[in-house]
Amino acid sequence: MKIGAEMAKEHQMDTVQSTKEVEYKMSIKLLEILKRRGIITEVEYAQIDALNRQSFSPALSKVYV
């Protein structure tokens, strides 16, 4: 059984993946603003979000859903 530092190291993200996570989160914030202002619908939000998950490939995408 792995514990402590070994387990943390196994689950660390590299710089590229961390950048993808940040970019994805920024895209979500922008989509939320557009939806709140009535510029896009809930359906459009979901479609764009699905495309963004494909583009950014965030490792934590299952957490965001």
N, C-alpha and C positions, 0 to 999 in steps of 0.2 A: 504494500500500500504506500503510495506516494503522499508525502505530507509537506507542508510549509513551502519553502523556496522551490523545491522540485515541482510541485503542483502549480505554483504561480508561473514559473518559467514555461511550463507546457502550454499554458493558456494565454500567454502574452501575445499581443498583436505587434506586428512590425510597423514601421513608419508608414508604409504605403496603405496598409489596411486601416490604420488609425485615421489617415487622411480621408479615405473613402467613407468612414463612419461619420466624420465631421461634415463632409460635403453632403451626405445623405440627410443628416439632421438639419442642415441649413435649407435643403430643398423642402423638407417637411414644414419648416417654419414659414417659408414663403408660400407654400400651398395653403397653409392654414390662414394666412392673411388674405389670400385671394378668395378663399371660400367664405371667410367671415365678411368680406366686403361685397359678396354676391357676384363676383367676377366669374367664378367657376361653380359648378354644381357639385353635389356629393358624389355623383357618378363620375364626373370628370376628375375630381380629386382622386378617387380610387384608381382610375385608369392611369393617370399621370404618376401616382405613387408606385403602381406596379412597374411602369416603365423605368422609374428612378431606381427601384430595387434591382432591376436587371442591369442598368447602367453602372451604378455605384457598387454593386455586389457587397452590401454591408454584411459583415459576419453576424451581426446582431439583428438582422432583419426580422427574424421570428419574434424577437422581443418587442419590436416596434408595432407589430400588427395588433 
